[in-house]
Each structure stands twice: as C-alpha cells, then as structure tokens.
Amino acid sequence: MNHAEISYVDVVIADGAATSAEADLSNGRTLIGLLFGAGVDNTAMTFTTAPNSGGTFVPVYNVDGGSAYGITVGASRFVPVQVDVFAGLRYLKLVGGGNESGAQTVRLVCRNV
C-alpha cells in the first residue's frame, strides 16, 4: 500500500464521557484502524454514524446486521477494523463501554479511496 493513501483523523473523548466528538471521513477516507494512547480506560468500543455533521447518530452494525459492530480496545495499541463495515460512512463517533477518567485523543487511521 502506498503510504500517500493513508491519512489520520484525531477525535477526543472528553474527560468523564464515553462518546467521542464526531470524525469527518470526507474526501474518500475509509477507516482501517485506530491508535489508542496510554491513558485509555475503556476495553470495548462500538461506533455510531450520521449522514450529516451534527445529525442523528445511529449504531453501526456488523455486515450481517445481527449486532452492533464492536472492537476490543486498550491503552497503547493499534486496533485494525473490518473495512467493509465502514465503507461509505461520512461522520463517525466512537462509543466506549464506560466513561474515560481523563480526556483521550484517539487517532483514526484511514485509507484514501
């Protein structure tokens, strides 16, 4: 893969919150993974999406539609995602299983298509 095809979008999960600010995956970006910093408290995350900035966010489901798409997360790690789940999504939020004890920046790693 050409590294010029990779871009990054940082989102913040505020202190005491479980849900991140929205990420704008415009310009043909598709999520391929997430980089978590050393201070992340959560161990699991799901995602929500909306077609418009500030719109009504709804859960992102697995491709089979049976359950919400989730990943296991933790401090100081890169977590790849199932790319076909995120193809075509524009606005995205991360939703932790609990509140963070301090503000956390999560770096979304995207492939430009």
C-alpha positions as CSV (number, residue, x, y, z in Angstrom):
1,M,0.0,0.0,0.0
2,N,1.3,3.5,-0.9
3,H,1.6,5.5,2.3
4,A,0.3,8.5,0.5
5,E,-3.1,6.7,0.6
6,I,-3.1,6.9,4.4
7,S,-4.5,9.8,6.4
8,Y,-5.3,10.4,10.0
9,V,-8.3,12.0,11.9
10,D,-8.0,12.6,15.6
11,V,-11.1,12.6,17.8
12,V,-11.3,13.4,21.5
13,I,-13.3,11.5,24.1
14,A,-13.8,14.2,26.8
15,D,-13.0,13.6,30.5
16,G,-16.0,11.8,32.1
17,A,-17.5,11.0,28.7
18,A,-18.0,7.7,26.8
19,T,-18.6,9.1,23.3
20,S,-16.1,10.9,21.1
21,A,-16.5,14.0,19.1
22,E,-17.6,13.3,15.6
23,A,-15.0,12.5,13.0
24,D,-15.4,13.7,9.4
25,L,-14.3,10.9,7.0
26,S,-14.8,13.0,3.9
27,N,-12.5,13.1,0.8
28,G,-12.9,9.3,0.2
29,R,-11.5,8.2,3.6
30,T,-12.4,4.8,4.9
31,L,-11.5,3.7,8.5
32,I,-8.9,0.9,8.6
33,G,-7.8,1.1,12.3
34,L,-7.5,3.1,15.5
35,L,-4.5,4.1,17.6
36,F,-5.1,4.4,21.3
37,G,-2.9,6.3,23.7
38,A,-1.5,5.2,27.0
39,G,-4.4,6.7,29.1
40,V,-7.4,4.9,27.6
41,D,-9.6,3.3,30.2
42,N,-12.2,1.5,28.0
43,T,-11.7,-2.1,26.9
44,A,-14.5,-2.2,24.3
45,M,-16.0,0.3,21.8
46,T,-18.8,0.5,19.3
47,F,-19.5,3.1,16.7
48,T,-22.3,5.4,15.6
49,T,-22.7,7.2,12.3
50,A,-24.7,10.0,10.7
51,P,-25.0,11.3,7.1
52,N,-24.7,15.0,8.2
53,S,-22.5,16.8,10.7
54,G,-24.4,17.2,14.0
55,G,-27.1,14.8,12.7
56,T,-28.8,12.0,14.4
57,F,-26.2,9.3,15.1
58,V,-27.3,5.7,14.9
59,P,-25.3,2.5,15.8
60,V,-23.1,0.9,13.2
61,Y,-23.9,-2.8,12.8
62,N,-22.0,-5.8,11.6
63,V,-22.3,-6.6,7.9
64,D,-24.9,-9.3,8.7
65,G,-27.0,-6.7,10.6
66,G,-27.2,-9.0,13.7
67,S,-25.4,-6.9,16.3
68,A,-23.6,-3.6,16.7
69,Y,-20.0,-3.7,15.4
70,G,-17.6,-3.6,18.3
71,I,-13.9,-3.9,18.9
72,T,-11.7,-4.7,21.9
73,V,-9.5,-1.8,22.8
74,G,-6.9,-0.8,25.4
75,A,-4.1,1.5,26.2
76,S,-1.2,1.9,23.8
77,R,-2.3,-0.2,21.0
78,F,-3.4,-0.2,17.3
79,V,-6.6,-2.0,16.6
80,P,-7.5,-2.8,12.9
81,V,-11.1,-2.8,11.9
82,Q,-13.2,-4.7,9.4
83,V,-13.0,-2.2,6.5
84,D,-16.3,-3.2,4.7
85,V,-18.3,-2.2,7.8
86,F,-17.1,1.4,7.5
87,A,-17.1,1.8,3.7
88,G,-19.1,4.9,2.6
89,L,-19.6,6.3,6.1
90,R,-19.1,10.0,6.4
91,Y,-19.5,11.1,10.1
92,L,-18.4,8.7,12.9
93,K,-18.3,8.6,16.7
94,L,-16.6,6.1,19.0
95,V,-18.7,4.9,21.9
96,G,-16.9,3.4,24.9
97,G,-18.3,0.9,27.3
98,G,-17.7,3.4,30.1
99,N,-16.6,7.0,30.8
100,E,-13.0,8.0,30.4
101,S,-11.2,9.3,33.5
102,G,-9.4,11.9,31.5
103,A,-9.7,13.4,28.0
104,Q,-8.4,10.9,25.4
105,T,-7.3,11.5,21.8
106,V,-7.9,8.6,19.5
107,R,-6.2,8.6,16.1
108,L,-8.4,7.1,13.3
109,V,-6.2,5.6,10.6
110,C,-7.9,5.9,7.2
111,R,-7.2,4.7,3.7
112,N,-8.0,7.2,1.0
113,V,-10.0,5.6,-1.8
